[in-house]
């Protein structure tokens, strides 16, 4: 198939695999998952869910802090690299090339684990969750 376009056998197999995977991804489409929470009916169950909520908030706070720390470390590293580059620059052209060290730093919190743990805790407290997949 792809060998007609001048690709070698190995490259052709890789391209074929890529096309199959891409095709499968297109067929599956995008879907969204939504959760409907039904809390426990007992006082003890509701208190248990309150503890789950506290644990989730702590987890989310930790993730936010981790992402902020990661950004800060990246920004400090960029500043250090830029300053070293400027110090070593021999002329204006060298100094201009130092701008490559002024990259954007970003890190986002990944709260997926927090949400998964909360759902597990919610159910273990006697709650019920309906998972709704929408396309």
C-alpha positions in Angstrom: 0.0 0.0 0.0 2.6 2.6 1.2 5.5 1.0 -0.7 4.0 2.5 -3.9 4.8 5.9 -2.4 8.5 5.0 -1.9 8.3 4.0 1.8 10.4 1.1 3.0 8.8 -2.1 4.4 9.3 -1.0 8.0 8.1 2.5 7.4 5.2 1.1 5.5 4.2 -1.1 8.4 4.5 1.8 10.9 2.3 4.0 8.6 -0.3 1.3 8.3 -0.4 0.8 12.1 -0.7 4.6 12.5 -3.6 4.7 10.0 -5.4 1.9 11.8 -5.0 3.5 15.2 -6.1 6.9 13.8 -9.1 5.3 12.2 -10.1 3.7 15.4 -9.8 6.9 17.3 -12.0 8.6 14.7 -14.6 5.9 15.0 -14.8 6.1 18.8 -15.3 9.9 18.7 -15.3 12.1 21.7 -17.3 11.2 24.7 -17.9 12.8 28.0 -18.5 11.1 31.3 -20.9 12.7 33.8 -21.6 11.5 37.3 -24.9 11.6 39.2 -24.3 11.3 43.0 -27.0 9.8 45.3 -25.8 10.3 48.9 -26.3 7.7 51.7 -29.5 8.0 53.6 -28.1 7.4 57.1 -26.5 10.0 59.3 -23.4 7.9 59.6 -23.2 7.6 55.8 -23.5 11.4 55.3 -20.8 12.0 57.9 -18.6 9.5 56.1 -19.2 11.4 52.8 -18.3 14.6 54.6 -14.9 13.1 55.4 -14.5 12.0 51.8 -15.1 15.6 50.7 -12.4 16.9 53.1 -10.0 14.3 51.8 -10.8 15.3 48.3 -10.2 19.0 49.0 -6.8 18.2 50.7 -5.9 16.1 47.6 -6.9 18.9 45.2 -5.0 21.5 47.3 -1.9 19.2 47.2 -2.2 19.0 43.4 -2.6 22.7 43.0 0.5 23.2 45.2 2.5 20.6 43.2 1.6 22.4 39.9 2.5 25.8 41.3 5.9 24.4 42.6 6.6 22.8 39.2 5.9 26.2 37.5 8.1 28.0 39.9 11.0 25.6 39.5 10.7 25.9 35.7 10.7 29.7 35.9 13.7 29.8 38.2 15.6 27.4 35.8 14.7 29.6 32.8 15.9 32.7 34.6 19.1 31.0 35.6 19.7 29.8 32.0 18.9 33.2 30.6 21.3 35.0 33.0 24.1 32.6 32.3 23.6 33.0 28.6 23.7 36.8 28.8 26.8 36.6 30.9 28.5 34.4 28.3 27.3 36.4 25.3 30.1 37.9 23.3 28.0 40.4 21.3 24.4 41.6 20.7 23.6 38.7 18.4 24.7 36.2 21.1 22.6 38.1 23.7 19.6 38.0 21.4 19.9 34.3 21.0 19.4 34.0 24.8 15.7 34.7 24.4 15.3 31.0 23.8 15.6 30.6 27.6 12.6 32.8 28.2 10.1 30.0 27.6 6.7 29.9 29.1 6.3 27.6 32.1 3.0 25.9 32.8 1.9 22.9 34.8 -1.7 22.1 35.6 -3.0 20.2 38.6 -4.1 16.6 37.8 -7.1 16.0 40.1 -8.2 12.8 38.4 -6.8 10.7 41.2 -8.6 12.9 43.7 -11.9 12.5 41.9 -11.5 8.7 41.6 -10.6 8.4 45.3 -13.6 10.5 46.2 -16.0 8.4 44.1 -14.6 5.2 45.7 -15.0 6.7 49.2 -18.5 8.0 48.4 -19.7 4.5 47.4 -18.0 2.9 50.4 -19.9 5.2 52.6 -23.2 3.9 51.2 -23.7 6.4 48.4 -24.6 5.5 44.8 -23.1 7.0 41.6 -24.6 6.7 38.2 -22.1 7.0 35.4 -23.5 8.6 32.3 -21.5 8.6 29.1 -22.4 11.3 26.6 -21.2 11.8 23.0 
